[in-house]
Amino acid sequence: MPLEPRFRRVAALQRRFVDRETMLAAFEEELSRVGSGPRVLNVTGVGGIGKSRLLREFAERAGKRCRVASLDLQIPAHRQQEDALAVLRFQLGERDVRFDRFDIAYAVQWQRLHPHLRISRSDLPFAEHSEVLTEAIDSTAGVPVFGTAVHLLRLLEKAASSQRRRRRIKIDETLRQLDELPGADLVDAVTYLFAEDLREATTDKPYVILIDAYEALGRSATAGVWLRDLVAQLDRGLVVLASREPLGWESYDSEWSRVIRTVAIDGLPMPARLELLAESGVAVPDERQAIAHASAGVPFYLHLAVDTGRRTGAVSTEEILQRFLQHVGAEQIRFLELLSVARMFDFGIFQAVARAFQLPGHRMAWESLTSFSFIYPAGRDLFQQHQLMAAALRERLSEELARDVHRVLRTEWDNRTDSGAGDGVAALREATFHGLQAADISSEELLERADRIKAAGGSQEVAGIVADLRAYLSERDAGEDLTSTAHCLEVEAAVLLGNATRATLLTPDQDWRLDTVVGARLAVAAAHGRRIAGETAAALSIYSAIWDADRGPTRLVAGLWAADLHMAQGRFHQAIDLCGHLRERATDPLLLGDVVRLLHLAHRFAWDFAGARRYMDEAANLYERADTIIGQAAIQTNRAELFAWIDPAGAVREAAAAIEVNTDLGIMHELGKAYTALGLAHLALGDLDTATDALRQACAALEKARYRSGRARAELFRALLFARGGKADSAAAAARWAVDEFLAVQVYPTLIMMADHVLDMLDRPDGTVRAAAADARASIQPLGTVAAMEERMTSRIAAILKR
């Protein structure tokens, strides 16, 4: 950046004010309460967020209604009581407030502080503007160092001032005690008389005192004591105090909690950022968007970008840090630098970093660090730094040091991975992130961690790992291995969330590297996407190729899903035989649970509900052993689907539980299946309105998931609903549409047979459906005879239709 005078930059105060409607409303509300005791509006926010500009806006809006005065505690002199009161007295004096008693008390204090000088117009602040001091000084050659108050009062009694003022000053006992007061009490008396004079002079018009505070105002027990004393006495006006952290005065006196209203200033919303940049002359939309996004809503960044970035092509991170880190100790800055690589941290992480880099890790140091306004709560006792500041601090760390910190953080998060489902999943993701950044994690470990997260129900966290990995790869050339792993995890995340379209788009070809773990898993994920999208033949082809070629753990997964598609296409014996081979080879309770659940589905779609229930219960036990939330959620949905046929009242309870868990997990296709089961259960119970609503929600979820076969199943059950409600034509149309979908995706021949029976019961036979049902009867491998299976089927349909 070229060197230039800072003064030449356009100050933020000179730019147009935007947004902050919430702050303005709070100010107006507090202003309306003036007169009922002290009122303090504490505006808080990080450096550069726009506190000073907001105070100026308050001043402009209140200027015609109130007497306004301001203090800037960024100026060191204004932090001292005598100087600050002199500044306020001068400003309010210009707005017709008389400070006769305060002026005398101030002169006494000034003389006490400057015993080597005599009070004179040239030496005493604001003497030229004080009628009472002018009269006293003009009537004598000087005021003695000792007995200052008494001598001034005598002089004023002789001066040609008004009788009312002479009488008021004469009887004021506080003034007559000033010479006898020790230093600390004299300071308090000066503050008291300032407030008393202001109270007496403002009965007709309120006042607003605006104070731009500094970082440490609320931190120390001694900082701002005189200010608290003054504010407590300002009962006919409003004090607006802008500080980086909340004042915390209630820790000294609980009454302050009734007086102080704290309002935090957040970052500017995107429309306001763009508006401010446009007003500042940034004409190119893409440039405005880039600057607005990088600013994290901090106006200082926007102004700095306009003043420097547009000429140099970059914004000075050091200037950003100067604004954030004013009044922050060097040791704390070092801690902030190290923690800038952490996306979130708590006391345990703070201590781990302290141990690793020999910094103080005690509770007092932690509480001091987290009290800064640029440290935000992030839930579960976690904190995070303001992203703009963290990004600037990370630039200060060498690559080697940053890796060391990431290693420390990875170890700390790894130690937390067994802390429970929710916290454990979050810890796994954070440990994975830091392992990546430290370049200490392999592709196999990434896949293993993703599997653990999926088993714990962290479907969104898997997508998060993909995002972290993509961001990591965008910044460096990490090799083909990690790139392939990112691709694989991205497809698996899409499948897990039921996004078949995305999974298919991400795997356009079938040139799978089946000789590698990553390649085989990617092929399985590609097949999953096609299966959900209804491309059954393509999916089965991929599964079978993996089963034939692979000899690693992925082979068993591919075999499982090949068996699933054999089941879905009515080849029940082939599916059951393949499941038998898998049970002989599998040792993992999760995989065994999946295999047994598939046996449950084979029996259910073969209309053997007794066998289906037996395998469902066995699968549930295996999933519980495996401690898999995803598996338990899947069996919960299957339980609702089975009970809808054999125990409708129980199905309502089971479906409600399935809906809740799948909503939490964000698994859209399973959610649609749960609503389908709920709709069928209410239909069986005769509650047609509730069934209609449930099936409507089922169709919406399944369409969103692009789950064609599941959507067709829901439509077939809607045909039953229409039939039960006496809408035969609508029922026939729904059944025909469902069969068309089943044929298109090549699944569920037994449901095609069911549709044929429904149309017969409605006396609405259809040639296409009849032919498809005949083909189904010829191709399926029933558990028993076809006739026995159809008898079980028709009896269930008749029970639901009350036929």
Secondary structure, DSSP 8 states (H G I E B T S, - for coil): -----GGGS--GGGS-----HHHHHHHHHHHTTTTSS-EEEEEE--TTSSHHHHHHHHHHHHTTTSEEEEEETTSGGGGSHHHHHHHHHHHHHTTT---HHHHHHHHHHHHHH-TTS---TTTSTTGGG-HHHHHHHHTSS---SSSHHHHHHHHHHHSS--HHHHHHHHH-HHHHHGGGS-HHHHHHHHHHHHHHHHHHHTSSS-EEEEEE--TTTTTSSSTTHHHHHHHHH-TTEEEEEEESS---GGGT-TTHHHHEEEEE-----HHHHHHHHHHTT---HHHHHHHHHHTTT-HHHHHHIIIIIHHHSS--HHHHHHHHSTT--HHHHHHHHHHTT-SSB-HHHHHHHHHHHT---SHHHHHHHHTSTTEEE-STT-EEE-HHHHHHHHTTS-HHHHHHHHHHHHHHHHTTTTS-HHHHHHHHHHHHHHHHHTT---HHHHHHHHHHHHHTT-HHHHHHHHHHHHHHHHTS---HHHHHHHHHHHHHHHHHTT-HHHHHHT-------TTSHHHHHHHHHHHHHHHHHT-HHHHHHHHHHHHHH--STHHHHHHHHHHHHHHHTT-HHHHHHHHHHHHHH---HHHHHHHHHHHHHHHHHTT-HHHHHHHHHHHHHHHHHHT-HHHHHHHHHHHHHHHHHH-HHHHHHHHHHHHHHHHHHT-HHHHHHHHHHHHHHHHHHT-HHHHHHHHHHHHHHHHHTT-HHHHHHHHHHHHHHHHHTT-HHHHHHHHHHHHHHHHHHT--HHHHHHHHHHHHHTT---HHHHHHHHHHHHH---SS-HHHHHHHHHHHHHHHHT-
